[in-house]
Amino acid sequence: MSKDNSKDPLEERVKQAKIIRKIVLIVIAVIALVIIGVGIGGYIYITSSLKPVDEGNEETVEVEIPIGSSSSSIGQILEEEGVIKNGTIFRYYVTYKNEKGFQAGTYELSPSMDINEIIRSLKEGTVIQEPELTFIIPEGTWYDDIITRIAKETPYEEEEIEEQLEDEEYLKELIERYEILDEDILQSDVRYPLEGYLFPARYDFEEEKPAISVIIEQMIERMEENVVKFSEQLEASDYSVHDLLTLASIVEREAQRQEDRPIIAGVLFNRLEEGMRLEVDPTVAYAIGEHKYMTSFEDLETDSPYNTYRYEGLPPGPIASPGADSIKAVMIPNDNDYIYFYARQNGEVIYNEDYDEHRKTQETYRSEWEEAEETE
């Protein structure tokens, strides 16, 4: 009888499985080492960027911070002057630390100063000249009204501002430059691409006629500064920046009092999670294109993707420029079980979980709005 020298197939499969396991373990170990290495490298890079550029160099550099400079432009100036290592790290650091109140002026700064010393110097400075141009955009302002206000306070015509704001090539350039902007703003249903992205605040400019792009970009930068400070919440959210700014704009138009903003934000999230329509009056006014004191039954029939009484989910985009408090409200909403809310004419908001109770509230206080409308 001849002896069978062929390998046992089972034994062969076991050997192959062992080899595969070893390969998988090696690959996992390599990936883990790479991740750890990148993390350590990133940490070292960031901490190094916060240290002095040259600790032994006591020479000073004259640095001018113009009026109206954002943290982004200040970081760029400081990096160009050689007193910090990285302007982007500076920008994120001051946002993380919630540092505000930087003063325009001329400073004597040194490469031997660390980033915290530089921040203190910039906050203790004094304005050396009055701005040539100043305007204020109130919270909750519509895009159309922002253009009107800018045109009123600057030498530009509304048509010139609109042309810049709606130039597709310019918008694509902005999308490349700013984290908070993406292709969502170019969707066909979005009425105005930059609605909700122009931060409401006071703006000061050294020049009497700064370029329209300079005005626009400073407003977007201010919005980005107020959004990226919630990077942890953004990463954990199922909603995009565009969605969250849309919600923030609704909160801005709904709430009169600060304490109501996070509660209303919680109600809106509850409705979305329940698959309900948002059914909020400010979206109807935006759909119509008219500031409404009261919403009529006829208004509710307006066929527009912005009308949240007719269409489920979020409208295509923001309906106004939300302020810092409304942005914070949607990033950190109040955890509640309310589904309904009713704003009284005096500013009080009444919340309900039950629809019948909500209807009773409406019937009780609707006359306040009717009387107020008659006296207008």
C-alpha positions as CSV (number, residue, x, y, z in Angstrom):
1,M,0.0,0.0,0.0
2,S,1.3,3.5,-0.9
3,K,1.3,6.2,1.9
4,D,-0.8,9.3,1.2
5,N,1.5,12.3,1.7
6,S,-1.1,14.9,0.7
7,K,-1.9,17.6,3.4
8,D,-5.1,17.4,5.4
9,P,-7.4,20.1,3.9
10,L,-8.7,21.0,7.4
11,E,-5.1,21.5,8.7
12,E,-4.3,23.6,5.6
13,R,-7.3,25.9,6.3
14,V,-6.4,26.3,9.9
15,K,-2.9,27.4,8.9
16,Q,-4.3,29.9,6.4
17,A,-6.7,31.3,9.0
18,K,-3.8,31.8,11.4
19,I,-1.8,33.6,8.7
20,I,-4.8,35.8,7.9
21,R,-5.3,36.6,11.6
22,K,-1.7,37.6,11.9
23,I,-1.9,39.8,8.8
24,V,-5.2,41.5,10.2
25,L,-3.6,42.0,13.6
26,I,-0.5,43.6,12.0
27,V,-2.7,45.9,9.8
28,I,-4.8,46.9,12.8
29,A,-1.6,47.6,14.9
30,V,-0.1,49.7,12.1
31,I,-3.4,51.7,11.7
32,A,-3.5,52.2,15.5
33,L,0.1,53.4,15.5
34,V,-0.6,55.8,12.6
35,I,-3.7,57.2,14.4
36,I,-1.8,57.6,17.6
37,G,1.1,59.1,15.8
38,V,-1.1,61.6,14.0
39,G,-2.9,62.5,17.2
40,I,0.4,63.0,19.1
41,G,1.8,64.9,16.1
42,G,-1.3,67.1,15.9
43,Y,-1.1,67.8,19.7
44,I,2.6,68.7,19.5
45,Y,2.0,70.9,16.5
46,I,-0.9,72.8,18.2
47,T,0.9,73.3,21.5
48,S,4.0,74.4,19.6
49,S,1.9,76.9,17.7
50,L,0.8,78.5,21.0
51,K,4.4,79.0,22.2
52,P,6.6,82.0,21.3
53,V,8.0,82.1,17.8
54,D,11.4,82.8,19.2
55,E,11.6,82.9,23.0
56,G,15.1,84.5,23.0
57,N,14.2,87.3,20.6
58,E,13.2,90.4,22.6
59,E,13.0,92.7,19.6
60,T,9.6,94.3,19.1
61,V,7.6,94.5,15.9
62,E,5.0,97.3,15.2
63,V,1.8,95.6,14.4
64,E,-1.3,97.5,13.2
65,I,-4.8,96.0,13.8
66,P,-7.4,97.8,11.7
67,I,-10.8,98.7,12.9
68,G,-13.4,96.0,12.4
69,S,-10.8,93.2,12.2
70,S,-12.1,89.6,12.8
71,S,-10.1,87.0,14.7
72,S,-9.3,85.4,11.4
73,S,-7.8,88.6,9.9
74,I,-6.0,89.4,13.2
75,G,-4.4,85.9,13.1
76,Q,-3.3,86.4,9.5
77,I,-1.8,89.8,10.4
78,L,0.1,88.4,13.4
79,E,1.4,85.5,11.4
80,E,2.6,87.8,8.5
81,E,4.4,90.0,11.1
82,G,6.1,86.9,12.5
83,V,4.8,87.2,16.1
84,I,2.8,84.0,16.0
85,K,3.4,80.7,14.2
86,N,0.0,80.0,12.7
87,G,-2.9,82.4,12.2
88,T,-5.5,79.6,11.8
89,I,-4.5,78.1,15.2
90,F,-4.8,81.6,16.7
91,R,-8.3,81.9,15.3
92,Y,-9.5,78.6,16.7
93,Y,-7.8,79.2,20.0
94,V,-9.5,82.5,20.7
95,T,-12.8,81.0,19.6
96,Y,-12.3,78.0,22.0
97,K,-11.3,80.3,24.8
98,N,-14.2,82.7,23.9
99,E,-11.8,85.6,23.8
100,K,-13.4,88.9,22.7
101,G,-12.9,92.6,22.9
102,F,-9.8,92.9,20.7
103,Q,-9.0,96.6,20.2
104,A,-7.9,98.2,17.0
105,G,-4.6,100.1,17.2
106,T,-0.9,99.9,16.7
107,Y,1.0,97.5,19.0
108,E,4.6,96.7,19.9
109,L,4.7,92.9,20.0
110,S,7.6,90.5,20.2
111,P,8.3,87.0,18.9
112,S,9.2,86.1,22.5
113,M,5.6,86.5,23.6
114,D,3.3,83.5,23.8
115,I,-0.2,83.5,22.4
116,N,-1.8,84.4,25.7
117,E,0.4,87.4,26.2
118,I,-0.4,88.6,22.7
119,I,-4.2,88.2,23.4
120,R,-3.9,90.2,26.6
121,S,-2.1,93.0,24.7
122,L,-4.7,93.1,22.0
123,K,-7.5,93.4,24.6
124,E,-5.8,96.2,26.5
125,G,-5.2,98.4,23.5
126,T,-7.0,101.6,22.5
127,V,-8.6,102.6,19.3
128,I,-6.4,105.1,17.6
129,Q,-9.0,106.4,15.0
130,E,-12.7,106.6,14.5
131,P,-14.2,104.4,11.8
132,E,-15.0,106.0,8.5
133,L,-18.0,103.7,8.0
134,T,-20.3,102.0,10.5
135,F,-23.5,100.1,10.2
136,I,-25.6,97.8,12.5
137,I,-27.5,94.7,11.4
138,P,-30.1,93.8,14.0
139,E,-30.7,90.1,14.9
140,G,-33.3,88.4,12.8
141,T,-32.9,90.7,9.8
142,W,-34.0,89.4,6.4
143,Y,-31.5,89.3,3.6
144,D,-33.4,91.9,1.6
145,D,-33.4,94.3,4.6
146,I,-29.6,93.7,5.1
147,I,-29.0,94.8,1.6
148,T,-31.2,97.9,2.0
149,R,-29.4,98.8,5.2
150,I,-25.9,98.4,3.7
151,A,-26.9,100.4,0.7
152,K,-28.2,103.2,3.0
153,E,-25.0,103.4,5.0
154,T,-22.5,102.9,2.1
155,P,-21.9,104.5,-1.3
156,Y,-23.2,101.4,-3.0
157,E,-26.6,100.8,-4.7
158,E,-28.7,97.8,-3.7
159,E,-28.3,96.4,-7.2
160,E,-24.4,96.4,-6.9
161,I,-24.6,94.6,-3.5
162,E,-27.1,92.0,-4.8
163,E,-24.9,91.4,-7.9
164,Q,-21.9,90.6,-5.7
165,L,-23.9,88.5,-3.2
166,E,-25.5,86.3,-5.9
167,D,-22.6,85.9,-8.3
168,E,-22.2,82.1,-8.6
169,E,-18.4,82.1,-9.1
170,Y,-17.9,84.4,-6.1
171,L,-20.2,82.1,-4.0
172,K,-18.2,79.0,-5.0
173,E,-15.0,80.8,-4.0
174,L,-16.6,81.6,-0.6
175,I,-17.6,77.9,-0.2
176,E,-13.9,77.0,-0.7
177,R,-12.8,79.5,2.0
178,Y,-15.3,79.2,4.8
179,E,-16.1,76.0,6.8
180,I,-19.7,76.9,7.4
181,L,-20.5,77.3,3.7
182,D,-21.2,74.3,1.4
183,E,-23.1,73.4,-1.7
184,D,-26.4,73.5,0.3
185,I,-26.5,77.3,-0.3
186,L,-26.7,76.7,-4.0
187,Q,-29.7,74.5,-4.0
188,S,-32.4,75.6,-6.4
189,D,-35.1,76.0,-3.7
190,V,-32.9,78.3,-1.7
191,R,-34.2,81.9,-2.2
192,Y,-30.9,83.7,-1.4
193,P,-27.7,81.7,-1.0
194,L,-26.3,83.8,1.8
195,E,-29.5,84.3,3.7
196,G,-28.7,83.5,7.4
197,Y,-25.0,83.6,6.9
198,L,-24.4,87.3,7.4
199,F,-24.0,87.8,11.1
200,P,-26.1,90.5,12.7
201,A,-23.8,92.9,14.6
202,R,-22.1,96.3,14.4
203,Y,-19.5,96.7,11.7
204,D,-16.8,99.3,11.6
205,F,-14.5,100.0,8.6
206,E,-11.5,102.3,8.2
207,E,-12.4,103.2,4.7
208,E,-15.4,105.2,3.6
209,K,-15.9,102.8,0.7
210,P,-14.6,99.3,1.5
211,A,-15.1,96.8,-1.3
212,I,-18.4,95.0,-1.2
213,S,-16.6,91.7,-0.9
214,V,-14.8,93.0,2.2
215,I,-18.1,93.8,3.9
216,I,-19.6,90.5,2.9
217,E,-16.6,88.4,4.1
218,Q,-16.4,90.2,7.4
219,M,-20.0,89.3,8.1
220,I,-19.5,85.7,7.1
221,E,-16.3,85.5,9.2
222,R,-18.3,86.8,12.2
223,M,-21.0,84.1,11.6
224,E,-18.3,81.4,11.3
225,E,-16.7,82.5,14.6
226,N,-20.0,82.1,16.3
227,V,-20.7,78.7,14.8
228,V,-17.3,76.9,15.1
229,K,-17.1,77.5,18.8
230,F,-19.7,74.7,19.0
231,S,-17.6,72.3,17.0
232,E,-18.2,69.5,19.6
233,Q,-22.0,69.9,19.2
234,L,-21.7,70.1,15.4
235,E,-19.7,66.8,15.2
236,A,-22.3,65.0,17.4
237,S,-25.3,66.4,15.5
238,D,-27.3,64.6,12.8
239,Y,-27.9,68.0,11.2
240,S,-25.7,70.0,9.0
241,V,-24.5,73.6,9.6
242,H,-27.1,74.7,7.0
243,D,-29.9,72.9,8.9
244,L,-28.9,74.3,12.2
245,L,-28.6,77.8,11.0
246,T,-32.1,77.3,9.4
247,L,-33.4,76.3,12.8
248,A,-31.6,79.1,14.5
249,S,-33.2,81.6,12.2
250,I,-36.6,80.3,13.1
251,V,-35.8,80.5,16.8
252,E,-34.6,84.1,16.2
253,R,-37.9,85.1,14.5
254,E,-40.1,83.3,17.1
255,A,-38.5,84.2,20.4
256,Q,-38.7,87.7,22.0
257,R,-37.0,86.6,25.3
258,Q,-33.6,85.0,25.8
259,E,-34.9,82.3,28.2
260,D,-37.4,81.0,25.5
261,R,-34.8,80.4,22.8
262,P,-33.4,77.1,23.9
263,I,-36.9,75.9,24.9
264,I,-38.3,76.7,21.4
265,A,-35.3,75.0,19.9
266,G,-36.1,71.9,21.9
267,V,-39.8,72.0,20.7
268,L,-38.6,72.3,17.0
269,F,-36.3,69.3,17.4
270,N,-39.2,67.4,19.1
271,R,-41.4,68.1,16.1
272,L,-38.8,67.0,13.6
273,E,-38.1,63.7,15.6
274,E,-41.9,63.0,15.6
275,G,-42.1,63.5,11.9
276,M,-44.4,66.5,12.3
277,R,-44.6,69.6,10.3
278,L,-42.8,72.5,12.0
279,E,-45.8,74.8,11.4
280,V,-44.1,78.1,12.5
281,D,-45.5,81.4,11.4
282,P,-42.2,83.2,10.5
283,T,-41.7,80.7,7.7
284,V,-45.0,81.7,6.2
285,A,-44.2,85.3,6.4
286,Y,-40.9,84.5,4.6
287,A,-42.7,82.4,2.0
288,I,-45.0,85.4,1.3
289,G,-42.1,87.9,1.4
290,E,-43.9,90.2,3.7
291,H,-43.5,90.9,7.4
292,K,-46.8,89.8,8.9
293,Y,-48.2,90.9,12.2
294,M,-50.6,88.0,12.1
295,T,-50.9,84.9,9.9
296,S,-54.2,84.4,8.2
297,F,-55.7,81.1,7.0
298,E,-55.2,82.3,3.5
299,D,-51.5,82.8,4.2
300,L,-51.2,79.2,5.4
301,E,-52.1,78.0,1.9
302,T,-49.2,79.8,0.3
303,D,-47.4,77.2,-1.9
304,S,-43.8,77.6,-1.1
305,P,-41.1,75.2,0.2
306,Y,-40.5,77.7,3.0
307,N,-44.1,77.3,4.2
308,T,-43.7,74.8,7.1
309,Y,-47.5,74.5,7.4
310,R,-47.6,72.8,4.0
311,Y,-44.3,71.0,3.8
312,E,-42.7,68.6,6.3
313,G,-39.2,69.0,7.6
314,L,-37.0,72.1,7.4
315,P,-37.4,74.8,4.8
316,P,-34.7,75.0,2.1
317,G,-32.6,77.4,4.2
318,P,-32.5,80.1,6.8
319,I,-35.2,82.7,6.9
320,A,-33.2,85.5,8.6
321,S,-29.8,86.2,10.2
322,P,-29.7,84.5,13.6
323,G,-27.8,86.1,16.5
324,A,-25.4,84.4,18.9
325,D,-28.1,83.5,21.4
326,S,-30.3,81.7,18.8
327,I,-27.3,79.8,17.4
328,K,-26.4,78.7,21.0
329,A,-30.0,77.6,21.5
330,V,-30.0,75.2,18.6
331,M,-26.6,73.9,19.5
332,I,-27.5,73.3,23.1
333,P,-31.4,73.1,23.1
334,N,-33.5,72.6,26.2
335,D,-34.4,68.9,26.6
336,N,-38.2,69.0,27.0
337,D,-41.3,67.1,26.0
338,Y,-43.2,70.1,24.6
339,I,-44.7,69.8,21.1
340,Y,-46.6,73.1,21.0
341,F,-45.9,76.7,22.0
342,Y,-47.9,79.9,21.7
343,A,-46.4,83.4,21.9
344,R,-48.6,86.0,23.5
345,Q,-48.6,89.6,22.4
346,N,-46.7,90.6,25.6
347,G,-43.8,88.3,24.8
348,E,-44.7,85.4,27.1
349,V,-44.5,82.0,25.5
350,I,-46.8,79.2,26.7
351,Y,-45.8,75.6,26.1
352,N,-47.9,72.5,25.9
353,E,-47.4,68.7,25.3
354,D,-51.1,68.2,24.5
355,Y,-52.8,69.6,21.3
356,D,-56.2,70.2,23.1
357,E,-54.4,72.3,25.7
358,H,-52.6,74.2,23.0
359,R,-55.9,75.0,21.3
360,K,-57.3,76.3,24.5
361,T,-54.3,78.6,24.8
362,Q,-54.8,79.9,21.3
363,E,-58.4,80.6,21.9
364,T,-57.7,82.4,25.2
365,Y,-55.0,84.7,23.9
366,R,-55.7,85.1,20.1
367,S,-57.8,88.3,20.8
368,E,-54.6,90.0,22.1
369,W,-53.1,89.9,18.6
370,E,-56.3,90.9,16.9
371,E,-56.7,93.9,19.1
372,A,-53.0,94.9,18.6
373,E,-53.4,94.5,14.8
374,E,-56.5,96.8,14.9
375,T,-54.5,99.6,16.7
376,E,-51.6,99.4,14.2
